[in-house]
């Protein structure tokens, strides 16, 4: 029985490669900006109630 094949591993390898590429390209400042952009509207919705 074959326990490893690239056909089955390709989705996982693609995700790992994308995460490595993204981690290399993004700075901490970008992460902070993304966090603020995500939580700004969420905070506004919470403050309405």
C-alpha positions as CSV (number, residue, x, y, z in Angstrom):
1,X,0.0,0.0,0.0
2,X,1.3,3.4,-1.0
3,X,1.3,5.7,2.0
4,X,2.5,8.9,0.3
5,X,1.7,10.4,-3.1
6,X,2.3,13.9,-4.4
7,X,-1.3,13.9,-5.8
8,X,-2.7,13.6,-2.3
9,X,-0.1,15.9,-0.7
10,X,-0.4,18.7,-3.2
11,X,-3.1,20.7,-1.4
12,X,-1.2,20.6,1.9
13,X,2.1,21.4,0.2
14,X,0.4,24.3,-1.6
15,X,-0.9,25.7,1.7
16,X,2.5,25.3,3.4
17,X,4.2,27.1,0.5
18,X,1.6,29.9,0.5
19,X,2.0,30.4,4.3
20,X,5.8,30.6,3.9
21,X,5.6,33.0,1.0
22,X,3.1,35.2,2.9
23,X,5.2,35.2,6.1
24,X,8.2,36.3,4.0
25,X,6.4,39.1,2.3
26,X,4.3,40.6,5.2
27,X,5.8,42.8,7.9
28,X,4.6,43.3,11.4
29,X,3.2,46.7,10.4
30,X,1.1,45.1,7.7
31,X,-0.2,42.6,10.2
32,X,-1.2,45.4,12.5
33,X,-3.0,47.3,9.7
34,X,-4.9,44.1,8.7
35,X,-5.8,43.5,12.3
36,X,-7.1,47.1,12.7
37,X,-9.0,46.8,9.4
38,X,-10.7,43.6,10.5
39,X,-11.6,44.7,14.1
40,X,-12.7,48.3,13.2
41,X,-16.0,47.3,11.7
42,X,-16.5,44.5,14.3
43,X,-16.0,47.0,17.1
44,X,-18.4,49.4,15.5
45,X,-21.1,46.7,15.4
46,X,-20.5,45.8,19.0
47,X,-20.7,49.5,20.1
48,X,-24.1,49.8,18.4
49,X,-25.6,47.4,21.0
